Amino acid sequence: MDKFIVCYVDKDLTPLVISGTPTEKELADAWRNIKEEYTELVKSEEQQHSNDLNAEVIVLQNRIFRINMCVEALKYVYTSDLVEELREQHMPFDYNPDFPEQYYTDLQKTIERTNGLHLKLKLKQAELQEWYEQNSKNKTEVSREQFDTVLAALTEANGFLVDESKITVTQYARMINRYHAKLIAQQREIDKRAD
């Protein structure tokens, strides 16, 4: 990994030389292949994050739509299937049509509870939009400090020193992927508890 960082940050391809005296073209071709492999490893993790965000947005949109449709239908006709659907959507009200005033109050409270879902949806949509904007801009040059920051985060997350001179680029990318997956899982758990 340390040789990769030198090539990537300093644009010095001499660490790629194992033996002999390769031409500049051979070094450039070797570096292009290595960099493409690295980009694919990192890109796949970034793409997974985008896919996860898209899925969360769709789930929230669907959940809000289903709740609203159930409430609209229940305003006119009571059916136990729709009430069951609302309960599956974590709406803990009685929805007892024998008490009309409370029944309509429960429906109104259900709509009010979706305000939290609307807020959560807006936050996820903003996060997704930010992801698209960051990934659509031309990437800035990567610095040694950025690699150091990531290595420090990986060291803290893994509980052992992640030494750039002792790991491969593939190992580095896989550690990043696991770290991001762990962060996403933790965020989902937090979101789940907030519901």
N, C-alpha and C positions, 0 to 999 in steps of 0.2 A: 504494500500500500504506500509506503514512503516513496518508492520510485515513481509510482503513479502520480502522487501529489507533486513531485518535482516536475514531471512532464506536463501535468495539467496546469499548474499555477505558473511555473517559471518558463514554460514552453521549451524546456531543455530535454531533448530526446536521448541524450547520451546514456541515461540509466537503462535504456532498453538494450544496449549492447551487451551481449553475453560473451561473445568471442569474435575475433576477426575485426574487420573494418567494413561494416555495411555502408551502402551508399545512403545519401540523404533520402532518396526515394524509398528505399527499403525501410528505413526508419519511419518515414512518414506513413507508409502503408501499414506497418505494424502498429503504429500509434492510432491510426484511424480505426483499425479493427478493435483494438483494446477499448478505445473511447466509445465506439458503437455498442460494444457489449455492455459497458458500464451504463451508457444511456438507456439501453433496453432494460437493464436490471432496475434502475432507479425509476424510469418512466412507468414500468409496470406497477410499481408501488403507488406512484402518483395517480395513475389512471384508476387504480383500485379505490383510492380515496375519493376521486371524482364519482366513480360508480356508487360508492357507499352514500355519498351526499345526495346524489340523484335519487337513489332508492328511498332514503329518508324523506325527501321532499314529496315523492309520489305517495308514500304511505300516509304522511300527514294530510296531503290533499284529499286522498281517498277517505280517510277517517273523518275529516270535517264534512265532506260531501255526504257520506253515509249518515252521520248524525243529523245533519240538516234535513235530509230527505225523510228520515224517520220522524223527526219532530213535525215537519210539515204535514205528513200523512196522519200522524196521531192527533193533530188539531181537529181533523174531520172524522176520523174513524179509528176506534181503538182496536188494535190487534196485538195479541200476545207475542207474535213473532217479532214485531217491530220493537216492542218493549225489551224483549230478550236481546235483540241487536244492540240497543242502547246500553244495556247492562254489560254486554261483551265489550263495549267501547268505554267501559269504566265510568258509567253514569249511574250512580247509586241511589236513584230516587225511586219512590214507590210507584208512580204512574197508575194510581188507582182511579178508574173512571167513576167509581161510586161516590167519590168526593170531588166534584167538578172544579171547585175553586182551587183545591190543592193540586189536582191533576194539571191544570193549566199553569200553576205556579211551578210545578216540577218541570214542565216543558220549557218554561222561560228560564229556569235555572240551568237547564241542560244547554240552552243556547248561550247563556252567559259563561258557562264552563268552557265552551269552545273558544272563547277569547284567548285563553292560555294556549290553546293549540294553534290559533292564528298567529300569536306572537312567536311561538316556537317555529312555525312554518316560515315566517318572515326572516327569522334569524338564520335558519338553514338555507333559505334562498339567498340571503346576503352572503353567507359563507361560501356557497357554491359560486355566486357571481364573482366574489373576490378571487376564488381559486381560478376561474376562467380568465379573469383579467391578468392575474400574475403569470399564468402559463401562456397567455397569448402574446405578452410583451417579449421583446428580445431579452434573453437571459443576460444578466450582467456577468462580468468576469468573476470567476470563483477565486476567492483569496485563501491563503494559507490559514488565516484566522477562522474562516468559515469551516474548514476541515477540522481545525483544532476544537472549535465549539461543538461540532457534531461528535467528535471523538470523546470529548469530556462528558457530553450527555450520555453517550453509549456506555462509558465507564461507570457513571453513576447508576444508570439503569440496570446494568449487568452485575454490579457489585465487584467487578475486577477491572484491572487496568487493561484498556483496549489500546495496545501498542501498535502504532502504524507500521513499525518495522517487522512485526510478527504476524500480521494478518494479510490475507489476499484482498484484492478488490471485490471479489465475489463474496467473501466472508463479511466485508464491510457493508456491502449492499444488503445482504441478508439480515445483518444486525439492525440496519436502519429499517428494513421492512418489518421485522419483529417489533421493534420499538414503536413504530407508527401504529401497528396493529394493536399493541397493548394500550396506547393512548386512546385509540378509537374505542376499544372495548371499555375502558374506564369511563369515557365520555358517555357511551351508551348506558352504562350502569347508572351514572349520575342522572341522565335524562329519564331513565326508567323509574328511579326513585322520586323524581320530581312529578311524575304523572300520578 
